[in-house]
Amino acid sequence: MRGDTSQWPDVPFFRRAIQEWGQPALDVGCGTGRLLLTYLAEGFDIDGLDISPEMLTLCRAKAERMDLRPQLYQQAIETVALPRCYRTIIVPSSSFQLITDRSLAGQTAQRLHDHLQPGGALVMPFVVLGTSPGEVSETVARRPDGALVRRRSRARYDAVTQLESTEDTYAVIIEGQVVALEHHVRSPATRGYTLDQVRALYDRAGLRVVRVVSGFSDRPCSPDDLLFCVVGVRDPSGNPPE
């Protein structure tokens, strides 16, 4: 459904982050390898983490076609426990916001901190929720076999709880006829954050926020931004948070 993502602005953004903060790097929520395999092909030392075995199977198949051998881990971000630590950890696609429980989100940030080398950086984007309440969006893509896949989505955001619920309907259409239909409801699906809340989250995990930028740019974040990225650094001494 995403189409060609090679020109998405997060591709050079996370590349620059890894170049700045160093390797090895970890792609959390790597999925089918959109970013992971791109950077691996460029010679980066980067591992991938995802909870979905189906996603990782597709990633391995893509990697084989590219003659790449990624190190992939099937784990939940909330309980991540890997054999090495990293100079840079990226969490693309605002995936951290899928953790809807505040306490669990704090524990997860702590685990990511613990997987950073001293002086290493955690880089996470956050999307501002509730900007188009109740609106229905539609996306259509064509499969290699010629069938159309249509997705209709609606999101509802509760500003008090800062939780968003989503409703998605997928249809496979061949010659004008719907041949497959799936309906998915997630409640809640994602958690919203203010910038101050993200700063507090990083601080409690022992990460010093060194940069907040607008979208995937180098510009400082502004109050009107619908997407912002936060870079937090682990104490170079390696001391745990108090």
C-alpha positions, 0 to 999 in steps of 0.5 A, a space after each residue: 500500500 505504501 508504493 515506492 518509498 525510496 524517496 521518503 524523507 526519513 531515508 536520508 534522515 536516519 542515514 545521517 543519524 547513523 553516520 553522526 552517532 555511529 555504528 552498530 545501529 539497530 532498526 526497531 520495527 524493521 518490518 520487511 526491511 524498507 530502511 534496514 536493507 537499504 542501509 545494509 546494502 550501503 555497508 552499514 553495520 545494522 541489525 533489525 528487530 520486529 515482532 512479526 514473523 511474517 514481516 521478517 520472513 519477507 525481509 529475509 526473502 528480499 535480503 536474499 534477492 539482494 545478496 544480503 545477510 541481515 541479523 534479524 531478531 523476532 522480539 517485542 520492543 517492550 521486552 527487547 533483550 539483544 546480545 549486543 549494544 548499539 551506537 544508534 537505535 532508530 524507531 521509524 514510522 512512529 512505531 513507539 506510539 503503538 505502546 499505548 500503556 504509559 507505564 509500559 512505554 516508560 519501561 520500553 524507553 528504559 530497555 532501549 536506553 540499556 541497549 545503547 552504548 555510552 554516548 549512543 543515541 536513540 532517534 524516534 519520530 512522533 506524529 501528532 494525533 487528532 488532527 483529522 478526527 473521524 475523517 475517512 481516508 482511502 488508499 488504492 494500490 495495484 498488486 503484481 497480478 493486476 488486482 486492486 487493493 483498497 484500504 479505507 481508514 478512520 481514526 478517532 482520538 480522545 484528547 483526554 486519554 491521548 489514545 487513538 482508535 482505528 478502523 480499517 477495511 481492506 478489499 481485494 478487487 478483480 474486474 470490479 468485483 470484491 473477492 476478499 474483504 477484511 475489517 480491522 478495529 484496534 482500540 486503542 491503537 496508538 498513544 499521542 504525545 506532547 513534546 514535553 511528555 516525550 522529553 520527560 519520557 527520555 529523561 526518566 529513561 536516562 536519555 539527555 535530549 540533544 535535538 528536536 527537529 521538525 519532521 525529518 529535517 534539520 530545522 528546529 521543531 515548531 508548535 505547528 509541526 505534525 511530526 517531530 523527531 527527538 534525539 536522546 543520548 545515553 550518558 557517555 560515562 555509561 552510568 545508569 539513570 538515577 
